[in-house]
Each structure stands twice: as structure tokens, then as C-alpha cells.
Amino acid sequence: MHIVPIAWMFVVLLMTVAEATSTQGTLLGAFFTFVLYGLLPLSILMYVLGTPGRKRARRRAEAAEQQADSARGDADGSGHAARAGHAPEGEEP
């Protein structure tokens, strides 16, 4: 999966060098070539392609948290003690 972004950055780097060393090119043009053809699109692409992995990691973390809650004996998931031994308000047990 990472071979395409590496190859794309190589091509963009060559474009940047060509822009910087050209007689009509400038360093500012090379900088914007690198940012607008390389960093910006590649960061968006990698973020979008990484979404399934982040979703799987979040589900694993939620499952581990739920398993830890059930192991502690927290039946309702609220993190508070059960009210089984208390009488309703205004009544005697």
C-alpha cells in the first residue's frame, strides 16, 4: 500500500528539482509544486485510505473496554454501585 505514495513523492520531488533548476523556474515555484502536487494531495489520500484501519482500531478498543467492564462486574455499565439494598425514598425496608 505504501509503494504508491512513495513513488508519487519521488515523481513530485523530481518535478520540484526540475522547477528549481530551470532557467525560468523559481524556488518559490518549486516549493508550491512540492506542496500542491505532493504533500496536500498525498496527505488527503493517506487519510482517506487509513479510515478503515482507524475504524477497526476504535472497534477493538471499544470491545476491550466493554470486556473490561463486564470483568469488573459492572452490570449496567454506569460505573456506579448497584442500588439493590436500598429502600425507595420515603419507605422503610
GUTI-949115 format. One record per residue: residue number from 1; residue in three letters; x, y, z of N, C-alpha, C in turn. Coordinates in Angstrom, 2 decimals. Each point is the difference from the previous one (the first is absolute). Last residue first. Layout:
<tise><n>NUM</n><res>ALA</res><n_u>X</n_u><n_v>Y</n_v><n_w>Z</n_w><ca_u>X</ca_u><ca_v>Y</ca_v><ca_w>Z</ca_w><c_u>X</c_u><c_v>Y</c_v><c_w>Z</c_w></tise>
...
***
This chain:
<tise><n>93</n><res>PRO</res><n_u>-37.57</n_u><n_v>-0.19</n_v><n_w>55.02</n_w><ca_u>0.25</ca_u><ca_v>-1.35</ca_v><ca_w>-0.54</ca_w><c_u>-0.74</c_u><c_v>-1.09</c_v><c_w>0.72</c_w></tise>
<tise><n>92</n><res>GLU</res><n_u>-1.80</n_u><n_v>5.13</n_v><n_w>-0.69</n_w><ca_u>0.86</ca_u><ca_v>-0.76</ca_v><ca_w>0.91</ca_w><c_u>0.25</c_u><c_v>-1.38</c_v><c_w>-0.61</c_w></tise>
<tise><n>91</n><res>GLU</res><n_u>-1.14</n_u><n_v>4.86</n_v><n_w>-2.58</n_w><ca_u>-0.52</ca_u><ca_v>-1.28</ca_v><ca_w>0.48</ca_w><c_u>1.04</c_u><c_v>-0.67</c_v><c_w>0.87</c_w></tise>
<tise><n>90</n><res>GLY</res><n_u>0.69</n_u><n_v>4.23</n_v><n_w>-2.39</n_w><ca_u>-1.22</ca_u><ca_v>0.15</ca_v><ca_w>0.77</ca_w><c_u>-0.60</c_u><c_v>-1.29</c_v><c_w>0.51</c_w></tise>
<tise><n>89</n><res>GLU</res><n_u>3.19</n_u><n_v>-0.42</n_v><n_w>-4.12</n_w><ca_u>-0.06</ca_u><ca_v>1.19</ca_v><ca_w>0.85</ca_w><c_u>-1.35</c_u><c_v>0.11</c_v><c_w>0.70</c_w></tise>
<tise><n>88</n><res>PRO</res><n_u>1.90</n_u><n_v>-4.87</n_v><n_w>-1.32</n_w><ca_u>-0.41</ca_u><ca_v>1.22</ca_v><ca_w>-0.73</ca_w><c_u>-0.16</c_u><c_v>1.15</c_v><c_w>0.99</c_w></tise>
<tise><n>87</n><res>ALA</res><n_u>3.50</n_u><n_v>-3.74</n_v><n_w>1.32</n_w><ca_u>-1.46</ca_u><ca_v>0.12</ca_v><ca_w>-0.10</ca_w><c_u>-0.33</c_u><c_v>1.25</c_v><c_w>-0.80</c_w></tise>
<tise><n>86</n><res>HIS</res><n_u>4.59</n_u><n_v>-3.17</n_v><n_w>-0.36</n_w><ca_u>-0.59</ca_u><ca_v>1.26</ca_v><ca_w>0.47</ca_w><c_u>-1.50</c_u><c_v>-0.02</c_v><c_w>-0.20</c_w></tise>
<tise><n>85</n><res>GLY</res><n_u>3.46</n_u><n_v>-3.35</n_v><n_w>-1.40</n_w><ca_u>-0.29</ca_u><ca_v>-0.04</ca_v><ca_w>1.42</ca_w><c_u>-0.68</c_u><c_v>1.24</c_v><c_w>0.54</c_w></tise>
<tise><n>84</n><res>ALA</res><n_u>1.38</n_u><n_v>-0.58</n_v><n_w>-4.74</n_w><ca_u>-0.84</ca_u><ca_v>-1.12</ca_v><ca_w>0.40</ca_w><c_u>-0.40</c_u><c_v>0.05</c_v><c_w>1.47</c_w></tise>
<tise><n>83</n><res>ARG</res><n_u>2.55</n_u><n_v>2.90</n_v><n_w>-3.48</n_w><ca_u>-0.85</ca_u><ca_v>0.50</ca_v><ca_w>1.07</ca_w><c_u>-0.88</c_u><c_v>-1.11</c_v><c_w>0.58</c_w></tise>
<tise><n>82</n><res>ALA</res><n_u>5.22</n_u><n_v>0.23</n_v><n_w>-2.50</n_w><ca_u>-1.41</ca_u><ca_v>-0.36</ca_v><ca_w>-0.17</ca_w><c_u>-0.79</c_u><c_v>0.47</c_v><c_w>1.21</c_w></tise>
<tise><n>81</n><res>ALA</res><n_u>4.51</n_u><n_v>2.58</n_v><n_w>-1.67</n_w><ca_u>-0.43</ca_u><ca_v>-1.19</ca_v><ca_w>0.74</ca_w><c_u>-1.49</c_u><c_v>-0.24</c_v><c_w>-0.22</c_w></tise>
<tise><n>80</n><res>HIS</res><n_u>2.83</n_u><n_v>2.47</n_v><n_w>-3.87</n_w><ca_u>-0.46</ca_u><ca_v>0.25</ca_v><ca_w>1.37</ca_w><c_u>-0.42</c_u><c_v>-1.31</c_v><c_w>0.66</c_w></tise>
<tise><n>79</n><res>GLY</res><n_u>1.38</n_u><n_v>0.61</n_v><n_w>-4.65</n_w><ca_u>1.16</ca_u><ca_v>0.22</ca_v><ca_w>0.84</ca_w><c_u>-0.36</c_u><c_v>0.29</c_v><c_w>1.45</c_w></tise>
<tise><n>78</n><res>SER</res><n_u>-2.70</n_u><n_v>-1.22</n_v><n_w>-4.14</n_w><ca_u>0.04</ca_u><ca_v>1.39</ca_v><ca_w>0.44</ca_w><c_u>1.23</c_u><c_v>0.31</c_v><c_w>0.84</c_w></tise>
<tise><n>77</n><res>GLY</res><n_u>-1.71</n_u><n_v>-4.28</n_v><n_w>-2.08</n_w><ca_u>0.96</ca_u><ca_v>0.79</ca_v><ca_w>-0.75</ca_w><c_u>0.12</c_u><c_v>1.43</c_v><c_w>0.45</c_w></tise>
<tise><n>76</n><res>ASP</res><n_u>-2.62</n_u><n_v>-4.02</n_v><n_w>1.66</n_w><ca_u>-0.70</ca_u><ca_v>0.99</ca_v><ca_w>-0.81</ca_w><c_u>0.94</c_u><c_v>0.92</c_v><c_w>-0.77</c_w></tise>
<tise><n>75</n><res>ALA</res><n_u>1.70</n_u><n_v>-3.63</n_v><n_w>2.79</n_w><ca_u>-1.09</ca_u><ca_v>-0.53</ca_v><ca_w>-0.81</ca_w><c_u>-0.62</c_u><c_v>1.04</c_v><c_w>-0.91</c_w></tise>
<tise><n>74</n><res>ASP</res><n_u>4.82</n_u><n_v>-0.98</n_v><n_w>2.28</n_w><ca_u>-0.81</ca_u><ca_v>1.20</ca_v><ca_w>-0.17</ca_w><c_u>-1.14</c_u><c_v>-0.35</c_v><c_w>-0.95</c_w></tise>
<tise><n>73</n><res>GLY</res><n_u>3.92</n_u><n_v>-2.69</n_v><n_w>1.47</n_w><ca_u>-1.31</ca_u><ca_v>-0.28</ca_v><ca_w>0.58</ca_w><c_u>-0.93</c_u><c_v>1.19</c_v><c_w>-0.09</c_w></tise>
<tise><n>72</n><res>ARG</res><n_u>4.63</n_u><n_v>-0.79</n_v><n_w>-1.74</n_w><ca_u>-0.08</ca_u><ca_v>0.66</ca_v><ca_w>1.31</ca_w><c_u>-1.34</c_u><c_v>-0.28</c_v><c_w>0.66</c_w></tise>
<tise><n>71</n><res>ALA</res><n_u>0.83</n_u><n_v>-1.53</n_v><n_w>-4.39</n_w><ca_u>0.85</ca_u><ca_v>-0.75</ca_v><ca_w>0.92</ca_w><c_u>-0.03</c_u><c_v>0.61</c_v><c_w>1.41</c_w></tise>
<tise><n>70</n><res>SER</res><n_u>-2.25</n_u><n_v>2.12</n_v><n_w>-3.58</n_w><ca_u>-0.72</ca_u><ca_v>-1.21</ca_v><ca_w>0.39</ca_w><c_u>0.84</c_u><c_v>-0.84</c_v><c_w>0.97</c_w></tise>
<tise><n>69</n><res>ASP</res><n_u>1.96</n_u><n_v>3.90</n_v><n_w>-1.79</n_w><ca_u>-1.15</ca_u><ca_v>0.36</ca_v><ca_w>0.84</ca_w><c_u>-0.75</c_u><c_v>-1.24</c_v><c_w>0.47</c_w></tise>
<tise><n>68</n><res>ALA</res><n_u>3.53</n_u><n_v>-0.57</n_v><n_w>-3.04</n_w><ca_u>0.53</ca_u><ca_v>0.37</ca_v><ca_w>1.31</ca_w><c_u>-1.13</c_u><c_v>0.39</c_v><c_w>0.95</c_w></tise>
<tise><n>67</n><res>GLN</res><n_u>-1.11</n_u><n_v>-0.90</n_v><n_w>-4.46</n_w><ca_u>0.41</ca_u><ca_v>-1.23</ca_v><ca_w>0.66</ca_w><c_u>0.56</c_u><c_v>0.29</c_v><c_w>1.38</c_w></tise>
<tise><n>66</n><res>GLN</res><n_u>-1.09</n_u><n_v>3.64</n_v><n_w>-2.70</n_w><ca_u>-1.22</ca_u><ca_v>-0.69</ca_v><ca_w>0.40</ca_w><c_u>0.33</c_u><c_v>-1.31</c_v><c_w>0.73</c_w></tise>
<tise><n>65</n><res>GLU</res><n_u>3.55</n_u><n_v>2.41</n_v><n_w>-1.84</n_w><ca_u>-0.57</ca_u><ca_v>0.74</ca_v><ca_w>1.12</ca_w><c_u>-1.27</c_u><c_v>-0.68</c_v><c_w>0.52</c_w></tise>
<tise><n>64</n><res>ALA</res><n_u>2.04</n_u><n_v>-1.75</n_v><n_w>-3.85</n_w><ca_u>0.85</ca_u><ca_v>-0.25</ca_v><ca_w>1.17</ca_w><c_u>-0.54</c_u><c_v>0.72</c_v><c_w>1.22</c_w></tise>
<tise><n>63</n><res>ALA</res><n_u>-2.14</n_u><n_v>0.79</n_v><n_w>-4.07</n_w><ca_u>-0.25</ca_u><ca_v>-1.38</ca_v><ca_w>0.43</ca_w><c_u>0.84</c_u><c_v>-0.34</c_v><c_w>1.23</c_w></tise>
<tise><n>62</n><res>GLU</res><n_u>0.66</n_u><n_v>4.19</n_v><n_w>-2.04</n_w><ca_u>-1.31</ca_u><ca_v>-0.05</ca_v><ca_w>0.64</ca_w><c_u>-0.31</c_u><c_v>-1.40</c_v><c_w>0.51</c_w></tise>
<tise><n>61</n><res>ALA</res><n_u>3.95</n_u><n_v>0.58</n_v><n_w>-2.45</n_w><ca_u>0.11</ca_u><ca_v>0.69</ca_v><ca_w>1.29</ca_w><c_u>-1.33</c_u><c_v>-0.03</c_v><c_w>0.74</c_w></tise>
<tise><n>60</n><res>ARG</res><n_u>0.12</n_u><n_v>-1.76</n_v><n_w>-4.38</n_w><ca_u>0.76</ca_u><ca_v>-0.85</ca_v><ca_w>0.92</ca_w><c_u>0.10</c_u><c_v>0.64</c_v><c_w>1.37</c_w></tise>
<tise><n>59</n><res>ARG</res><n_u>-2.00</n_u><n_v>2.53</n_v><n_w>-3.39</n_w><ca_u>-0.87</ca_u><ca_v>-1.11</ca_v><ca_w>0.40</ca_w><c_u>0.71</c_u><c_v>-0.95</c_v><c_w>0.96</c_w></tise>
<tise><n>58</n><res>ARG</res><n_u>2.49</n_u><n_v>3.54</n_v><n_w>-1.87</n_w><ca_u>-0.99</ca_u><ca_v>0.53</ca_v><ca_w>0.94</ca_w><c_u>-0.93</c_u><c_v>-1.12</c_v><c_w>0.48</c_w></tise>
<tise><n>57</n><res>ALA</res><n_u>3.16</n_u><n_v>-1.05</n_v><n_w>-3.31</n_w><ca_u>0.67</ca_u><ca_v>0.25</ca_v><ca_w>1.28</ca_w><c_u>-0.98</c_u><c_v>0.52</c_v><c_w>1.04</c_w></tise>
<tise><n>56</n><res>ARG</res><n_u>-1.53</n_u><n_v>-0.62</n_v><n_w>-4.43</n_w><ca_u>0.27</ca_u><ca_v>-1.29</ca_v><ca_w>0.64</ca_w><c_u>0.64</c_u><c_v>0.20</c_v><c_w>1.37</c_w></tise>
<tise><n>55</n><res>LYS</res><n_u>-0.67</n_u><n_v>3.84</n_v><n_w>-2.60</n_w><ca_u>-1.29</ca_u><ca_v>-0.54</ca_v><ca_w>0.44</ca_w><c_u>0.19</c_u><c_v>-1.33</c_v><c_w>0.72</c_w></tise>
<tise><n>54</n><res>ARG</res><n_u>3.73</n_u><n_v>2.02</n_v><n_w>-2.03</n_w><ca_u>-0.39</ca_u><ca_v>0.74</ca_v><ca_w>1.21</ca_w><c_u>-1.32</c_u><c_v>-0.53</c_v><c_w>0.56</c_w></tise>
<tise><n>53</n><res>GLY</res><n_u>1.45</n_u><n_v>-1.80</n_v><n_w>-4.08</n_w><ca_u>0.89</ca_u><ca_v>-0.41</ca_v><ca_w>1.09</ca_w><c_u>-0.32</c_u><c_v>0.70</c_v><c_w>1.30</c_w></tise>
<tise><n>52</n><res>PRO</res><n_u>-2.34</n_u><n_v>1.23</n_v><n_w>-3.99</n_w><ca_u>-0.39</ca_u><ca_v>-1.33</ca_v><ca_w>0.48</ca_w><c_u>0.89</c_u><c_v>-0.49</c_v><c_w>1.16</c_w></tise>
<tise><n>51</n><res>THR</res><n_u>1.11</n_u><n_v>4.27</n_v><n_w>-2.02</n_w><ca_u>-1.26</ca_u><ca_v>-0.02</ca_v><ca_w>0.75</ca_w><c_u>-0.40</c_u><c_v>-1.40</c_v><c_w>0.46</c_w></tise>
<tise><n>50</n><res>GLY</res><n_u>3.84</n_u><n_v>1.60</n_v><n_w>-2.84</n_w><ca_u>0.22</ca_u><ca_v>-0.50</ca_v><ca_w>1.35</ca_w><c_u>-1.26</c_u><c_v>-0.12</c_v><c_w>0.82</c_w></tise>
<tise><n>49</n><res>LEU</res><n_u>0.19</n_u><n_v>1.83</n_v><n_w>-4.49</n_w><ca_u>0.30</ca_u><ca_v>-1.43</ca_v><ca_w>-0.06</ca_w><c_u>0.23</c_u><c_v>-0.60</c_v><c_w>1.39</c_w></tise>
<tise><n>48</n><res>VAL</res><n_u>-0.79</n_u><n_v>4.67</n_v><n_w>-0.36</n_w><ca_u>-1.19</ca_u><ca_v>-0.73</ca_v><ca_w>-0.48</ca_w><c_u>0.27</c_u><c_v>-1.51</c_v><c_w>-0.03</c_w></tise>
<tise><n>47</n><res>TYR</res><n_u>3.61</n_u><n_v>2.80</n_v><n_w>1.14</n_w><ca_u>-1.05</ca_u><ca_v>0.10</ca_v><ca_w>1.02</ca_w><c_u>-1.22</c_u><c_v>-0.81</c_v><c_w>-0.41</c_w></tise>
<tise><n>46</n><res>MET</res><n_u>3.51</n_u><n_v>0.41</n_v><n_w>-3.10</n_w><ca_u>0.37</ca_u><ca_v>-0.90</ca_v><ca_w>1.09</ca_w><c_u>-1.03</c_u><c_v>0.04</c_v><c_w>1.13</c_w></tise>
<tise><n>45</n><res>LEU</res><n_u>-0.61</n_u><n_v>2.99</n_v><n_w>-3.63</n_w><ca_u>-0.13</ca_u><ca_v>-1.39</ca_v><ca_w>-0.44</ca_w><c_u>0.32</c_u><c_v>-0.98</c_v><c_w>1.13</c_w></tise>
<tise><n>44</n><res>ILE</res><n_u>0.72</n_u><n_v>4.60</n_v><n_w>0.76</n_w><ca_u>-1.44</ca_u><ca_v>-0.29</ca_v><ca_w>-0.11</ca_w><c_u>-0.22</c_u><c_v>-1.46</c_v><c_w>-0.39</c_w></tise>
<tise><n>43</n><res>SER</res><n_u>4.41</n_u><n_v>1.52</n_v><n_w>0.06</n_w><ca_u>-0.52</ca_u><ca_v>-0.07</ca_v><ca_w>1.37</ca_w><c_u>-1.50</c_u><c_v>-0.29</c_v><c_w>-0.01</c_w></tise>
<tise><n>42</n><res>LEU</res><n_u>2.14</n_u><n_v>0.64</n_v><n_w>-4.14</n_w><ca_u>0.42</ca_u><ca_v>-1.26</ca_v><ca_w>0.61</ca_w><c_u>-0.52</c_u><c_v>-0.12</c_v><c_w>1.43</c_w></tise>
<tise><n>41</n><res>PRO</res><n_u>-0.74</n_u><n_v>4.01</n_v><n_w>-2.51</n_w><ca_u>-0.80</ca_u><ca_v>-1.13</ca_v><ca_w>-0.49</ca_w><c_u>0.36</c_u><c_v>-1.32</c_v><c_w>0.66</c_w></tise>
<tise><n>40</n><res>LEU</res><n_u>2.56</n_u><n_v>3.82</n_v><n_w>1.44</n_w><ca_u>-1.44</ca_u><ca_v>0.17</ca_v><ca_w>0.22</ca_w><c_u>-0.82</c_u><c_v>-1.18</c_v><c_w>-0.55</c_w></tise>
<tise><n>39</n><res>LEU</res><n_u>4.84</n_u><n_v>0.12</n_v><n_w>-0.69</n_w><ca_u>-0.43</ca_u><ca_v>-0.15</ca_v><ca_w>1.40</ca_w><c_u>-1.50</c_u><c_v>0.06</c_v><c_w>0.19</c_w></tise>
<tise><n>38</n><res>GLY</res><n_u>1.75</n_u><n_v>0.40</n_v><n_w>-4.64</n_w><ca_u>0.49</ca_u><ca_v>-1.11</ca_v><ca_w>0.80</ca_w><c_u>-0.64</c_u><c_v>-0.12</c_v><c_w>1.37</c_w></tise>
<tise><n>37</n><res>TYR</res><n_u>-0.85</n_u><n_v>3.45</n_v><n_w>-3.41</n_w><ca_u>-0.03</ca_u><ca_v>-1.26</ca_v><ca_w>-0.75</ca_w><c_u>0.36</c_u><c_v>-1.20</c_v><c_w>0.86</c_w></tise>
<tise><n>36</n><res>LEU</res><n_u>-0.04</n_u><n_v>4.42</n_v><n_w>1.86</n_w><ca_u>-1.30</ca_u><ca_v>-0.17</ca_v><ca_w>-0.65</ca_w><c_u>-0.10</c_u><c_v>-1.28</c_v><c_w>-0.84</c_w></tise>
<tise><n>35</n><res>VAL</res><n_u>4.11</n_u><n_v>1.16</n_v><n_w>2.43</n_w><ca_u>-1.14</ca_u><ca_v>0.01</ca_v><ca_w>0.92</ca_w><c_u>-1.30</c_u><c_v>-0.36</c_v><c_w>-0.71</c_w></tise>
<tise><n>34</n><res>PHE</res><n_u>4.02</n_u><n_v>0.37</n_v><n_w>-2.56</n_w><ca_u>0.12</ca_u><ca_v>-1.08</ca_v><ca_w>0.97</ca_w><c_u>-1.22</c_u><c_v>-0.09</c_v><c_w>0.91</c_w></tise>
<tise><n>33</n><res>THR</res><n_u>0.24</n_u><n_v>3.56</n_v><n_w>-3.05</n_w><ca_u>-0.13</ca_u><ca_v>-1.26</ca_v><ca_w>-0.73</ca_w><c_u>0.04</c_u><c_v>-1.17</c_v><c_w>0.97</c_w></tise>
<tise><n>32</n><res>PHE</res><n_u>0.89</n_u><n_v>4.25</n_v><n_w>1.69</n_w><ca_u>-1.43</ca_u><ca_v>-0.21</ca_v><ca_w>-0.22</ca_w><c_u>-0.26</c_u><c_v>-1.27</c_v><c_w>-0.82</c_w></tise>
<tise><n>31</n><res>PHE</res><n_u>4.51</n_u><n_v>1.17</n_v><n_w>0.73</n_w><ca_u>-0.65</ca_u><ca_v>-0.25</ca_v><ca_w>1.29</ca_w><c_u>-1.49</c_u><c_v>-0.29</c_v><c_w>-0.19</c_w></tise>
<tise><n>30</n><res>ALA</res><n_u>2.50</n_u><n_v>1.33</n_v><n_w>-3.73</n_w><ca_u>0.34</ca_u><ca_v>-1.37</ca_v><ca_w>0.39</ca_w><c_u>-0.68</c_u><c_v>-0.37</c_v><c_w>1.31</c_w></tise>
<tise><n>29</n><res>GLY</res><n_u>-0.40</n_u><n_v>4.41</n_v><n_w>-1.50</n_w><ca_u>-0.79</ca_u><ca_v>-0.90</ca_v><ca_w>-0.85</ca_w><c_u>0.27</c_u><c_v>-1.45</c_v><c_w>0.33</c_w></tise>
<tise><n>28</n><res>LEU</res><n_u>2.62</n_u><n_v>3.17</n_v><n_w>2.16</n_w><ca_u>-1.38</ca_u><ca_v>0.11</ca_v><ca_w>0.48</ca_w><c_u>-0.93</c_u><c_v>-0.90</c_v><c_w>-0.81</c_w></tise>
<tise><n>27</n><res>LEU</res><n_u>4.45</n_u><n_v>0.42</n_v><n_w>-1.33</n_w><ca_u>-0.10</ca_u><ca_v>-0.84</ca_v><ca_w>1.20</ca_w><c_u>-1.41</c_u><c_v>0.07</c_v><c_w>0.59</c_w></tise>
<tise><n>26</n><res>THR</res><n_u>0.53</n_u><n_v>0.73</n_v><n_w>-5.28</n_w><ca_u>0.43</ca_u><ca_v>0.67</ca_v><ca_w>1.23</ca_w><c_u>-0.09</c_u><c_v>-0.99</c_v><c_w>1.15</c_w></tise>
<tise><n>25</n><res>GLY</res><n_u>0.44</n_u><n_v>0.05</n_v><n_w>-5.92</n_w><ca_u>-0.62</ca_u><ca_v>-0.42</ca_v><ca_w>1.24</ca_w><c_u>0.56</c_u><c_v>0.77</c_v><c_w>1.19</c_w></tise>
<tise><n>24</n><res>GLN</res><n_u>1.47</n_u><n_v>0.16</n_v><n_w>-4.69</n_w><ca_u>-1.20</ca_u><ca_v>0.82</ca_v><ca_w>0.22</ca_w><c_u>-0.71</c_u><c_v>-0.36</c_v><c_w>1.30</c_w></tise>
<tise><n>23</n><res>THR</res><n_u>3.91</n_u><n_v>-2.32</n_v><n_w>-1.33</n_w><ca_u>0.38</ca_u><ca_v>1.42</ca_v><ca_w>-0.16</ca_w><c_u>-1.18</c_u><c_v>0.92</c_v><c_w>0.22</c_w></tise>
<tise><n>22</n><res>SER</res><n_u>0.40</n_u><n_v>-4.81</n_v><n_w>2.53</n_w><ca_u>-0.32</ca_u><ca_v>0.53</ca_v><ca_w>-1.32</ca_w><c_u>0.39</c_u><c_v>1.48</c_v><c_w>-0.07</c_w></tise>
<tise><n>21</n><res>THR</res><n_u>0.21</n_u><n_v>-2.86</n_v><n_w>3.95</n_w><ca_u>1.22</ca_u><ca_v>0.14</ca_v><ca_w>-0.79</ca_w><c_u>-0.24</c_u><c_v>0.55</c_v><c_w>-1.40</c_w></tise>
<tise><n>20</n><res>ALA</res><n_u>-3.58</n_u><n_v>-0.81</n_v><n_w>3.20</n_w><ca_u>0.99</ca_u><ca_v>0.82</ca_v><ca_w>0.68</ca_w><c_u>1.23</c_u><c_v>0.26</c_v><c_w>-0.86</c_w></tise>
<tise><n>19</n><res>GLU</res><n_u>-3.51</n_u><n_v>-2.89</n_v><n_w>-1.53</n_w><ca_u>-0.50</ca_u><ca_v>1.38</ca_v><ca_w>0.13</ca_w><c_u>1.07</c_u><c_v>0.91</c_v><c_w>0.59</c_w></tise>
<tise><n>18</n><res>ALA</res><n_u>0.92</n_u><n_v>-4.59</n_v><n_w>-0.24</n_w><ca_u>-0.03</ca_u><ca_v>0.56</ca_v><ca_w>-1.34</ca_w><c_u>-0.48</c_u><c_v>1.44</c_v><c_w>0.03</c_w></tise>
<tise><n>17</n><res>VAL</res><n_u>-0.09</n_u><n_v>-2.39</n_v><n_w>4.01</n_w><ca_u>1.38</ca_u><ca_v>0.26</ca_v><ca_w>-0.39</ca_w><c_u>0.05</c_u><c_v>0.62</c_v><c_w>-1.40</c_w></tise>
<tise><n>16</n><res>THR</res><n_u>-4.18</n_u><n_v>-1.40</n_v><n_w>1.53</n_w><ca_u>0.47</ca_u><ca_v>1.13</ca_v><ca_w>0.79</ca_w><c_u>1.42</c_u><c_v>0.37</c_v><c_w>-0.38</c_w></tise>
<tise><n>15</n><res>MET</res><n_u>-1.91</n_u><n_v>-3.85</n_v><n_w>-1.90</n_w><ca_u>-0.63</ca_u><ca_v>1.21</ca_v><ca_w>-0.55</ca_w><c_u>0.48</c_u><c_v>1.25</c_v><c_w>0.73</c_w></tise>
<tise><n>14</n><res>LEU</res><n_u>1.42</n_u><n_v>-4.13</n_v><n_w>1.66</n_w><ca_u>0.65</ca_u><ca_v>0.28</ca_v><ca_w>-1.27</ca_w><c_u>-0.60</c_u><c_v>1.23</c_v><c_w>-0.68</c_w></tise>
<tise><n>13</n><res>LEU</res><n_u>-2.06</n_u><n_v>-1.48</n_v><n_w>3.93</n_w><ca_u>1.34</ca_u><ca_v>0.51</ca_v><ca_w>0.31</ca_w><c_u>0.77</c_u><c_v>0.32</c_v><c_w>-1.28</c_w></tise>
<tise><n>12</n><res>VAL</res><n_u>-4.15</n_u><n_v>-2.10</n_v><n_w>-0.41</n_w><ca_u>-0.17</ca_u><ca_v>1.40</ca_v><ca_w>0.40</ca_w><c_u>1.35</c_u><c_v>0.62</c_v><c_w>0.34</c_w></tise>
<tise><n>11</n><res>VAL</res><n_u>-0.04</n_u><n_v>-4.57</n_v><n_w>-0.96</n_w><ca_u>-0.33</ca_u><ca_v>0.76</ca_v><ca_w>-1.21</ca_w><c_u>-0.13</c_u><c_v>1.48</c_v><c_w>0.33</c_w></tise>
<tise><n>10</n><res>PHE</res><n_u>0.62</n_u><n_v>-2.89</n_v><n_w>3.62</n_w><ca_u>1.21</ca_u><ca_v>0.02</ca_v><ca_w>-0.83</ca_w><c_u>-0.23</c_u><c_v>0.84</c_v><c_w>-1.26</c_w></tise>
<tise><n>9</n><res>MET</res><n_u>-3.66</n_u><n_v>-0.85</n_v><n_w>2.79</n_w><ca_u>0.88</ca_u><ca_v>1.02</ca_v><ca_w>0.59</ca_w><c_u>1.32</c_u><c_v>0.08</c_v><c_w>-0.78</c_w></tise>
<tise><n>8</n><res>TRP</res><n_u>-3.03</n_u><n_v>-3.36</n_v><n_w>-1.27</n_w><ca_u>-0.56</ca_u><ca_v>1.32</ca_v><ca_w>-0.30</ca_w><c_u>0.89</c_u><c_v>1.11</c_v><c_w>0.56</c_w></tise>
<tise><n>7</n><res>ALA</res><n_u>1.10</n_u><n_v>-4.45</n_v><n_w>1.04</n_w><ca_u>0.27</ca_u><ca_v>0.29</ca_v><ca_w>-1.41</ca_w><c_u>-0.52</c_u><c_v>1.38</c_v><c_w>-0.39</c_w></tise>
<tise><n>6</n><res>ILE</res><n_u>-1.01</n_u><n_v>-1.51</n_v><n_w>4.30</n_w><ca_u>1.45</ca_u><ca_v>0.21</ca_v><ca_w>-0.10</ca_w><c_u>0.37</c_u><c_v>0.35</c_v><c_w>-1.44</c_w></tise>
<tise><n>5</n><res>PRO</res><n_u>-4.51</n_u><n_v>-1.17</n_v><n_w>0.90</n_w><ca_u>0.37</ca_u><ca_v>1.33</ca_v><ca_w>0.52</ca_w><c_u>1.50</c_u><c_v>0.29</c_v><c_w>-0.09</c_w></tise>
<tise><n>4</n><res>VAL</res><n_u>-1.38</n_u><n_v>-4.32</n_v><n_w>-1.40</n_w><ca_u>-0.55</ca_u><ca_v>1.04</ca_v><ca_w>-0.86</ca_w><c_u>0.29</c_u><c_v>1.40</c_v><c_w>0.54</c_w></tise>
<tise><n>3</n><res>ILE</res><n_u>1.20</n_u><n_v>-3.88</n_v><n_w>2.52</n_w><ca_u>0.87</ca_u><ca_v>0.17</ca_v><ca_w>-1.16</ca_w><c_u>-0.50</c_u><c_v>1.12</c_v><c_w>-0.92</c_w></tise>
<tise><n>2</n><res>HIS</res><n_u>-2.13</n_u><n_v>-1.80</n_v><n_w>4.11</n_w><ca_u>0.83</ca_u><ca_v>1.18</ca_v><ca_w>0.13</ca_w><c_u>0.89</c_u><c_v>0.25</c_v><c_w>-1.21</c_w></tise>
<tise><n>1</n><res>MET</res><n_u>-2.92</n_u><n_v>-3.81</n_v><n_w>0.48</n_w><ca_u>-0.82</ca_u><ca_v>1.19</ca_v><ca_w>0.00</ca_w><c_u>0.87</c_u><c_v>1.26</c_v><c_w>0.00</c_w></tise>
***
